[in-house]
């Protein structure tokens, strides 16, 4: 593996090729699943009853 990385660093490449390698490395590091999950429309991550202001102590008024 180290040999492949050394070979990649020694290889001459254009700016476009460099950006392609850097982009694919970023996708690999972050994970494609995490990126897709962030952009997927759907349910809210936080439940309003668990957030700040969801109880009487948080400032929400409770009907009597």
N, C-alpha and C positions, 0 to 999 in steps of 0.2 A: 504494500500500500504506500509506504514511504517513497518507493521508487517511482510510482505513478505520479505522486504529488510533485516530486522533484522534477520529473520529466515535464509536467504541465507548467511549472514555473520557468523552466528553461526554454520553453517553446515561444516563438514569436507569434503574436496575434494582433489583430486589429482591435480597435476600440469596440466595435460591434461584437466580436467574439468574446472579448473580456466581459462586456456587460451580460452576455448570454451565460457565461460561466458563473459570474457573480450572482445573477438572478436565480439560476438553478440551485446554487449553493444556499441561497437565502430561503428558497422554497423548501429545500431539504431540511434546513435547520429549524424552521418555524413549523413546518408541516402543512400540507395542503388541506387537511381536514380542519385545522384550526382556522384557516383563512376562510374556507367555505362556511363554517359555522358562524363566523363573525358577520358575514353578509347575508345569511339566510333570514328572511322575514319570518316572524312567528311570535311565540309567546315572549312576554317580557321576562328578563332574567330575575328580577326582584319581585317578590310578593308585596303588595302595598301594605298589608297588615304587619309585615316584618320590618318595614323601613322606618326611618325617622319620621315621627309624626303619626305613626299608625296606632298609637294608644292615647289615652287621656293624658298621660304624663308627657307625651310628645307634642301636645297642643291640639290634638283632634278632639272636637266636641262630640260627646256621646249623647244620643237622645234619651230623655228621662222617661 
